[in-house]
Amino acid sequence: MEDIFQTIGTEDIQENIFQLIGKDWMLISGGTMDHYNMMTASWGTAGVLWRKPVIITFIRPQRYTYEFIEKQPYFSVSFFGEQHKDLLNLCGTTSGRDLNKMTIDGLTALQTPNGAVGFREAKLLLECRKIYFDDIDPAFFQVFEVEKIYPSKDYHRFYIGEITRAWKKR
């Protein structure tokens, strides 16, 4: 990985997290190099929790990636440049049940030190260790507008991942 990426501290991430997640999107990946899946997300957050740098991702139970995130202690979050927007759109609109995403041209998988799957083409790659998860409970919504996002009542599970390593493209 050292030939592609430079290891950085989380405090050295210079990009705007709102831009990275909400506009550029992120690829959440789970599984192993032998069998993995990924999905595009534009919801999430990052910060400090329990004295640890964390990222919080949200995945609906019917998403194929959910199965992979559930099974492994580590997952990755990859951020890409604008030139990869079509690939991210594909990964966000097509299920891994219908398309073997491991064979998508333009995405080259690599393994992080703790066994998560990331991608060579990423401009920023975060290896994350699951430290907590919970399911969204509609009983706790404080504003009605949020409930409208779930017309099928398919509430997300959220995962708090401790960012164990961060790399930026060389």
N, C-alpha and C positions, 0 to 999 in steps of 0.2 A: 504493500500500500504506500510505502514511503516514496516510491517513484512517481506517484500520482498526487498524493495528498501530503499536506503538512499538518502535523498534530498541533492543535491550538487549545488553549483553555477556554472554557465557556465564556469567561469574562472578556475574551478577545474577539468574540463574534461581533463584527462591525455592522452587519446588515440589520435593518429594521425588522423586528419579528412580526409586526403587523403586515408589512409588505411580503415577507417570506411566506407566511401562512395564508393570509387572506387574499393576496393578489397573485403571487408566484405559484402558490400551492405547494404541497409537500407529498412525498410518496412514503407511505407507511408500509414497511415490509416485515413479514414474519415468516418463520420456518427455518429450514436449514438449506445448505447449498444443494442438497439432493432433491429437496421438495419445498418450495416456497411460493408465496404469492404476495402481491402488493396492491395497494389501492391509493388513489389520489384523494387528498383531503384539503379542504380550505377552512376547516374549523379546528381550533386548538389554541393552545397558549403555552408560554414558557416563562420560567421565572425561578424563584428560590422557594422551596418548601422543605420544612424539616431539616434546615441547614444544608440542603442539597440542591444543585442545579437540576431542574426538572423540565420535562415537556409533558403536556397533557394532551392525549389524543382521544378522539371519540369515534367509535365504530359501532354500527348497528349489527345486531346478532345475525341477521340474514346475509351479511356480507361474507364472502368466501374467506377473506383475509382474517376475519374474526377467529375462525378455527385455528389458524396458524399462530396468531398472537396468544391465544389461550394456551397452547401447548408448550411454548418455549419461554424461558425466563428473560430472554433478551429480544429486542426488536430494534429496527433502525428507522430513522427518519432522514430522508434525502431531499435536498432542495436543488433545483436546476435553474438554468438560464432560460430566457425566453425561447431560444431555439428548440427547446424540448417540450413546449406547450402542447403540441399535437400528441406526443407520447403520453403526457400526463392526462390529457383528455381521454385517450383510449383506456388508460388504466383506471380512470374514474367512472367510465360509462359502460365498460365491458367486464363481466364477471370472469374470474379465473375458472369458473365451472364451464364456461363456454369457449374460452380461449386460453391456451397454455401460455401464460404471461412470461414464463421462463424462456420462451423462444422469441420474444419481441425484438426485432432488429432495432439497434440504437440504444439498448440497455444491456450493459455487461455486468453481471453479478460478481461480487467479491465478498469474501468472508471477513468480518471484523474479528478482533482477537477473542471475543467472547462468543463467537459463533453466529452472530446476527448476519443477515444478508443486506448488503448495501450495493451501490452502483458506482462504477468508475466515472460515469458521465456527470455525476453530481458536482455542484460547486461547493456544497456544504453537506457533510454527512455526520449524523449524530448516532452513536451507539447508546442504547437505553436499556436499563435493567428495570423490569416491572417491580414497583414497590407497593403499589396499591391499585385496586380497581373498585368500581361501584357502578350501579345502574342508575340511570336518570329515573327519578320518581316524580311523576306528574303532580303528586300531592303537594310538592314543595315549590311548584311554579308560583312566582309572585306576580307575574303579569300574564294576561291571557294570550298575548301575541305569541309567546313561546309555544304554547300548546298547538297553535295553528301549524307549526312546523312538523307536527306528528299526526297527520290525518289518519294514518293507519295504526297509530299507537305503537309504533316500532321504535321505542326509545333506545337511545345510544347507551352503550357501556363506555365508561371513560377509564383510561389507564393513565396512571401517573408513572412516568418512567424517569428514573434517575439518569441523567446524562453522564455516562461513565467515560466516554471519549468523544472528542469532536475533531473533525478534520476539515480543512479547506483545501480547495484545488490549488495546486502549485502554479 
